[in-house]
Amino acid sequence: MEETLYSIEIRKEKDVYIGRIYSDMDGVKEFRNPKIEGLLREIAFDIQLALDAFSARSADFADEEQIEEF
């Protein structure tokens, strides 16, 4: 089964790149940077943080389920 985790939109207005990421977990976030490399770094970092936090919550939930089984 496929599921879209994030949609990313990037555009340029004058001298600034604008990136928006859309997700069910975090809603919409907007980033602005004069350099495309900086914008992509910010977006990747934010997504990584969100996925790490989600993985940690999933692991905690899995640990609780194992405790209840005993």
C-alpha positions in Angstrom: 0.0 0.0 0.0 1.3 3.4 -0.9 0.8 6.5 1.2 2.0 10.0 0.5 3.8 11.3 3.5 4.8 14.8 2.2 4.0 17.0 -0.8 6.6 19.6 -1.5 6.1 22.8 -3.5 9.0 25.1 -4.4 8.8 28.4 -6.2 10.8 31.6 -6.7 9.5 35.1 -6.0 12.0 37.8 -6.9 15.2 36.9 -5.1 13.8 34.4 -2.6 13.0 30.7 -2.9 9.8 29.7 -1.1 9.2 26.1 -0.2 6.0 24.6 1.3 5.7 21.1 2.7 2.3 19.5 3.2 1.7 16.5 5.5 -1.1 14.9 7.5 1.2 14.9 10.6 2.3 18.6 10.6 0.0 20.4 8.3 1.6 23.1 6.1 5.0 24.6 6.8 6.6 27.4 4.7 10.3 28.0 4.4 12.1 31.0 2.7 15.7 31.2 1.7 17.6 33.2 -0.9 19.6 30.1 -2.0 17.9 26.9 -3.3 20.5 24.8 -1.5 19.6 26.4 1.8 15.9 25.9 1.2 16.3 22.3 0.3 18.5 21.7 3.4 15.9 23.3 5.7 13.1 21.2 4.2 15.1 18.0 4.4 16.1 18.7 8.0 12.5 19.5 9.0 11.2 16.3 7.4 13.9 14.2 9.1 13.1 15.7 12.5 9.4 14.9 12.0 10.1 11.4 10.9 12.5 10.7 13.7 9.9 11.9 16.2 7.2 9.8 14.6 9.6 6.7 14.7 10.3 7.3 18.4 6.6 7.5 19.2 5.9 4.3 17.2 8.7 2.6 19.1 7.3 3.7 22.4 3.8 2.4 21.4 5.3 -0.9 20.3 7.1 -1.3 23.6 3.9 -0.7 25.5 2.1 -3.3 23.5 4.8 -5.9 24.3 4.5 -5.1 28.0 0.7 -5.6 28.0 1.1 -9.0 26.3 2.9 -10.6 29.3 
